[in-house]
């Protein structure tokens, strides 16, 4: 009888070990303002990004993957919540000055880190947070076991790491003063984390969140000199951006190399993406797509996105299935535990990852942004349903109506009133606005007016 129980315990332990090993590590690498056309694998002719290209070539390329907003905070809120940003209190940018702040992450929202931690993962955020500067909206409050990065929005300088003369660099809750270019610092921390993760029996979920290539465009001088020598006809502005992205690409290459060194290649799902499109005023490129950062046109919201999972995803795959950043949370819980969380707006992309030829059902997707500068605190929107899209680029513009299948570059607006799908999309947007109106986007007042 004792032998029976001993064998049973050993078998149960073995099964648990197998189950744990079946949970892949998950690494999300998010660039900041990386344009749809600013990778060589995406058709850029003036820059070289072999490391990011390799992720694409070894896995699956999404040709219709969207950020949830035209700017940083709302997209990141959707990524960590699995919901539309205005449904978690972040319709605009979270900033350190209240008078220009347009978001407050709902403290009751369960995040991607909360979910992965509950499912047995060690959770880490390295790099940019941009979803709160004080408790209860600090990374360690929101499910991340480990935070090594930058709380704020943009850096005024990639070498000093300050924003408005404030140091937002942290190791968990401790203020730190690291030396060097922010892209290199975040990469060093990510490499160290991957190396140390081999000592744990738990799989890891790591969100590696770069500030680059968000302005100010500050590549190391050695990269800029190399680009100017190679691409002598580029403008100074474009050359700086190319060098900045190539520096980021080398950083990504170091992280991917560490997965190989640590023996984690086969059992790590890597997602590479961006939080919105490239900023045209800084000579960033969104390829042939219209518009850029801040726009509801495709150039502002469609982002380069690749998935590499060597043991599961075949190389050189491509899918036209529509997907968004908010889909990653239910995708990861599906992978980790065949669990599809309720009360999220995203859908699991697991079927798309494994069988990209299977087309997902048509979806209606929404975008919102609230902003002060030039918008007076008003919101503007976009809606996509199948091939059709409504676009409003400022609160003061009427909606434009496009068929992206026939007009992928949004050059020829359609007649609106005669189209039944136009009315349907407007009504769906109306109901979305009603639902999101229940969620406050400002922190509770401590004093009365």
Secondary structure, DSSP 8 states (H G I E B T S, - for coil): -HHHHHHHHHHHHHHHHHHHHHS-EEEEEEESS--TT-SGGGT-SS---HHHHHHHHTSEEESSEE-SSSSHHHHHHHHHHSS-GGGTT-SS---SSGGG------TT---HHHHHHHTT-EEEEEEE--S-SSTTSSGGGGT-SEEEEE-SS--S-TTT-EETTEE-EEETTEE----S-HHHHHHHHHHHHHHHHTT-SS-EEEEEE--TTSSS----HHHHHHHHHH-TTS-HHHHHHHHHHHHHHHHHHHHHHHHHHTT-STTEEEEEEESS---GGGT---TTSS--TT-SSHHHHB--EEEE-TTTS-SSEEE---EETTHHHHHHHHHHHS---SS-S----HHHHH-TTS-----EEEEEEE-STTTTT-EEEEEEETTEEEE-SSTTS--EEEETTT-TT--S---STT-HHHHHHHHHHHHHHHHHTTS--S---SS--
